[in-house]
Amino acid sequence: MKTCFRENLKLGMCVDIVTKRNQKTGILTRGVIRWILTSKPYHSRGIKVMLSDRSVGRVQHIVEPEENAVATHE
């Protein structure tokens, strides 16, 4: 799983995290990584990060940029 390795995460990357209070429900919070809090290179439940809105949780999914997001103006 890519989200378990610190090397796959970069500041400014858009990710989905699960916060401590939402662990049982599995509700995800989407945001941009402000700080990477886990110092180890690997964590089995996901690397802990703080988002730009100061939410803290473990990364569950990396949001890939849409490849076809080029806007055309006519």
C-alpha positions in Angstrom: 0.0 0.0 0.0 1.5 3.3 -1.1 0.1 5.2 1.8 2.1 3.2 4.3 5.5 4.5 3.0 6.6 8.0 4.0 8.7 8.4 0.8 5.4 8.4 -1.3 4.0 11.5 0.4 5.1 15.1 -0.3 4.1 18.4 1.2 1.3 20.0 -0.8 -0.1 16.6 -2.0 -3.9 16.1 -2.0 -4.9 13.1 0.2 -7.8 11.5 2.0 -7.2 10.8 5.7 -9.1 9.2 8.5 -9.1 11.2 11.7 -9.1 9.5 15.2 -12.7 10.2 15.8 -13.8 8.8 12.4 -11.8 5.5 12.6 -14.8 3.4 13.5 -17.0 5.0 10.8 -14.4 5.2 8.1 -15.4 8.7 7.1 -12.5 10.3 5.1 -11.4 13.9 5.1 -9.8 15.3 2.0 -7.1 18.0 2.0 -3.6 19.1 1.3 -0.6 17.9 3.3 0.8 20.7 5.5 3.1 18.5 7.7 4.1 14.9 7.7 4.0 13.8 11.4 5.2 10.2 11.2 9.0 10.2 11.3 9.5 6.4 10.5 9.7 5.4 6.9 6.9 2.9 7.2 3.7 2.6 9.3 1.2 -0.3 8.8 -1.9 1.8 9.3 -0.8 4.7 7.2 1.5 7.7 7.7 0.1 10.4 10.0 -0.2 13.9 8.5 -1.6 17.3 9.3 -3.7 18.9 6.5 -3.8 22.6 5.7 -7.0 22.9 7.7 -5.1 21.4 10.7 -7.0 18.1 10.6 -4.7 15.2 11.8 -5.1 11.7 10.6 -3.6 8.7 8.8 -3.4 8.8 5.0 -5.8 6.3 3.4 -5.7 7.4 -0.2 -3.5 9.6 -2.4 -5.7 11.7 -4.7 -4.2 11.6 -8.2 -4.6 14.7 -10.3 -7.0 14.3 -13.2 -5.1 13.6 -16.4 -7.8 15.2 -18.5 -8.3 18.4 -16.5 -7.2 20.7 -19.3 -9.9 23.4 -19.7 -10.4 24.7 -23.2 -11.9 28.1 -23.8 -13.8 28.8 -27.1 
